[in-house]
Amino acid sequence: MSDTKTLYTAHVHVTGGREGAARSSDGRLDLKLAIPGSPGAGTNPEQLFAAGWSACFEGAMEIAAKAKGVTLPSDLGIDAEVDLRHGQDGYALAARLNVSVPGVEPEIARQLIEAAHRTCPYSKAIKGNIDAMVRLV
């Protein structure tokens, strides 16, 4: 990948692991971390991954829609589900994106979703690494 150009680098400092805190170098991200399902304040890495993948995926859909001359609806929605699993090989993730594209013909919406799944950096990163599914709802 010698022809690639870095567009942005996120810098985040975490202390305390799943029961700690995360803060970005620019201060825009500053939050408490918590174990999934635990009481009290804080988010967890699975929720952060779900938010990041969803946001990135919607951006990839916008690029795909522009290339096809399609206007995405303002109420496009993505519901992400990220599972933390445990089995014989230890811990693993599984993830699903449920994409709603109201007012767009289902076949066109599927084409946009497929194009986004091919180009979204998060989708590329998890391809072949975790159980992942993206579907039109």
C-alpha positions, 0 to 999 in steps of 0.5 A, spaced: 500 500 500 505 504 498 501 509 494 496 510 500 496 517 503 494 518 510 488 523 511 487 522 518 490 519 524 486 519 531 490 519 537 486 516 543 489 514 550 486 509 554 487 507 562 484 502 566 482 498 560 474 496 560 473 499 567 477 506 565 477 512 561 478 514 554 480 521 551 482 523 544 488 528 544 484 533 541 479 532 547 473 531 543 472 524 545 472 524 553 469 518 556 468 513 562 469 506 559 465 500 563 464 492 562 458 491 558 452 490 562 455 493 568 451 498 572 453 505 572 455 510 567 460 508 561 460 505 554 464 499 552 468 498 546 463 494 543 458 500 543 464 504 540 465 499 534 458 499 533 458 507 532 464 507 528 462 502 523 455 505 522 458 512 521 463 510 516 458 505 513 453 511 512 459 515 509 460 510 504 453 509 502 453 517 501 459 516 496 456 510 492 449 514 492 453 520 489 456 515 484 449 513 482 446 519 482 441 517 487 439 522 493 439 518 500 433 520 504 435 524 510 431 519 515 436 513 513 438 509 519 443 504 521 442 500 527 448 496 529 449 490 533 456 488 536 456 481 540 462 480 544 462 472 544 466 467 548 468 460 546 473 455 545 478 460 542 477 465 547 473 472 545 471 474 539 466 479 536 460 478 531 457 484 528 451 486 524 448 492 520 441 493 519 440 499 514 433 502 513 433 507 506 426 509 506 423 512 499 429 508 495 427 502 491 429 496 495 434 494 489 437 500 488 438 500 496 441 493 496 446 496 490 448 502 495 449 497 501 453 492 497 458 498 494 458 501 501 460 494 504 466 493 499 469 500 500 467 502 507 474 502 511 471 498 517 467 493 513 474 492 509 478 491 516 473 486 519 472 482 512 474 475 514 476 476 521 469 476 524 462 474 523 459 480 520 452 481 516 449 487 513 442 487 510 437 492 508 431 492 513 
